Amino acid sequence: MHQRGLATLWASTVLLILTGLWGWLCLQAVNAEKLRSHQQMHAAQALANSEALLETTLAHLEQAYGKDSLEADARIWLSSAAIHCPAGKAPPQWQCTLWPLTQLPLPEWTHQTASQVRMVRDVRNAPHRIQVMVDAKLNELHPGAGSRATVQQSVYVPLSAPHAVNASTNSPDALLPSLVLNEQVLSADAPQCKSLAWQTVFGELTPSQVKALSALQLRNGLTADSPASRTVYWIDSPQLWTQSIGTPASPVILVFSSEACAILCPSLASSTQVVGTVFFQNQCQTSKMLNWQSGIIAGQLGVESSLAPNLKLALLSGQLGLTGTTNAHAAFNFDWPAGVQASRVQRVAGTWKNAGY
């Protein structure tokens, strides 16, 4: 009888322990589920904050570039530095900057000093395309303090324009015209020089945009000898040009501005070779194109005036070192997909990403 009671006591005790253990496990499962629910809610809040901050940044970019795109671009990227660049995107090819959060209205509960808006672009191959990366963290006023999320979106900005491709040279194997001249004759009725040759060579890309692209590459550290070489050169000096630049795989733009051609356009030294596009802004003044024919140009030569018939014939026949290529426009023919308006900020389709943490 005593043994039977002891067995009953043991069985009751084990059952009580198992019941208590089961209850404790259920409580732990409930707490864990509650914790996961809170974490998901906090993560969703952090994601909402990062998306809101991204939209705010894009709105500010659109407003800034909508007024004076070149001035806005120089101002926005003034504080760019290598320290702001992510891994694998180092200068001089890449330019990176942080947008000061003091200049942006932050979503509620966003930690100002622990959040950031980073902008990155390839100044050589796609200066008109900016990748905006937002990292938002919740501050101590939110129950989920420390939760964070990142989102990113790429946009096109009006720093350049699509190049108008001539239908006759649309084939990738077709030679571009090696010589482009402006045959306009100035007169009392038409005293202003029209940029006919410029438009033929550069399409909608303006002189101001080319000058800005040149300054951007120079400011970011691109040179003819850097790993990713400089491709845009805007020259205001009338001095003799003595540097060989460009390669068949990486052609360049070399523009001698109206300032460089104010008295007499610069000459290419006989020992130089330029692969790409060379253009003289000589303002329809043929007399300013004296003694420039030295050097070799492989690509395209544009002159904002006519030239003497014998000189044109010699250039077109290759006697003066001018030969046409298929990719003379590659240095400024940036990617502009059909339907994208180059005059305003627009999102790059398919580039939104939730990086998460």
Rosetta blueprint (number, residue, H / E / L):
1 M L
2 H H
3 Q H
4 R H
5 G H
6 L H
7 A H
8 T H
9 L H
10 W H
11 A H
12 S H
13 T H
14 V H
15 L H
16 L H
17 I H
18 L H
19 T H
20 G H
21 L H
22 W H
23 G H
24 W H
25 L H
26 C H
27 L H
28 Q H
29 A H
30 V H
31 N H
32 A H
33 E H
34 K H
35 L H
36 R H
37 S H
38 H H
39 Q H
40 Q H
41 M H
42 H H
43 A H
44 A H
45 Q H
46 A H
47 L H
48 A H
49 N H
50 S H
51 E H
52 A H
53 L H
54 L H
55 E H
56 T H
57 T H
58 L H
59 A H
60 H H
61 L H
62 E H
63 Q H
64 A H
65 Y H
66 G H
67 K H
68 D L
69 S H
70 L H
71 E H
72 A H
73 D H
74 A H
75 R H
76 I H
77 W L
78 L L
79 S L
80 S L
81 A L
82 A H
83 I H
84 H H
85 C L
86 P L
87 A L
88 G L
89 K L
90 A L
91 P L
92 P L
93 Q L
94 W E
95 Q E
96 C E
97 T E
98 L E
99 W L
100 P L
101 L H
102 T H
103 Q H
104 L L
105 P L
106 L L
107 P L
108 E L
109 W L
110 T E
111 H L
112 Q L
113 T L
114 A L
115 S L
116 Q E
117 V E
118 R E
119 M E
120 V E
121 R E
122 D E
123 V L
124 R L
125 N L
126 A E
127 P E
128 H E
129 R E
130 I E
131 Q E
132 V E
133 M E
134 V E
135 D E
136 A E
137 K E
138 L E
139 N L
140 E L
141 L L
142 H L
143 P L
144 G L
145 A L
146 G L
147 S L
148 R E
149 A E
150 T E
151 V E
152 Q E
153 Q E
154 S E
155 V E
156 Y E
157 V L
158 P L
159 L L
160 S L
161 A L
162 P L
163 H L
164 A L
165 V L
166 N L
167 A H
168 S H
169 T H
170 N L
171 S L
172 P L
173 D L
174 A L
175 L L
176 L L
177 P L
178 S L
179 L E
180 V E
181 L E
182 N L
183 E L
184 Q L
185 V L
186 L L
187 S L
188 A L
189 D L
190 A L
191 P L
192 Q L
193 C L
194 K L
195 S L
196 L H
197 A H
198 W H
199 Q H
200 T H
201 V H
202 F H
203 G L
204 E L
205 L L
206 T L
207 P H
208 S H
209 Q H
210 V H
211 K H
212 A H
213 L H
214 S H
215 A H
216 L H
217 Q H
218 L H
219 R H
220 N L
221 G L
222 L L
223 T L
224 A L
225 D L
226 S L
227 P L
228 A L
229 S L
230 R L
231 T L
232 V E
233 Y E
234 W E
235 I E
236 D L
237 S L
238 P L
239 Q L
240 L L
241 W E
242 T L
243 Q L
244 S L
245 I E
246 G L
247 T E
248 P L
249 A L
250 S E
251 P L
252 V E
253 I E
254 L E
255 V E
256 F E
257 S L
258 S L
259 E L
260 A L
261 C L
262 A L
263 I L
264 L L
265 C L
266 P L
267 S L
268 L E
269 A L
270 S L
271 S L
272 T L
273 Q E
274 V E
275 V E
276 G E
277 T E
278 V E
279 F E
280 F E
281 Q L
282 N L
283 Q L
284 C L
285 Q L
286 T H
287 S H
288 K H
289 M L
290 L L
291 N L
292 W L
293 Q L
294 S L
295 G L
296 I E
297 I E
298 A E
299 G E
300 Q E
301 L E
302 G E
303 V E
304 E L
305 S L
306 S L
307 L L
308 A L
309 P H
310 N H
311 L H
312 K H
313 L H
314 A H
315 L H
316 L H
317 S L
318 G L
319 Q L
320 L L
321 G L
322 L E
323 T E
324 G E
325 T L
326 T L
327 N L
328 A L
329 H L
330 A L
331 A L
332 F L
333 N L
334 F L
335 D L
336 W L
337 P L
338 A L
339 G L
340 V L
341 Q L
342 A L
343 S L
344 R L
345 V L
346 Q E
347 R E
348 V L
349 A L
350 G L
351 T L
352 W L
353 K E
354 N E
355 A L
356 G L
357 Y L
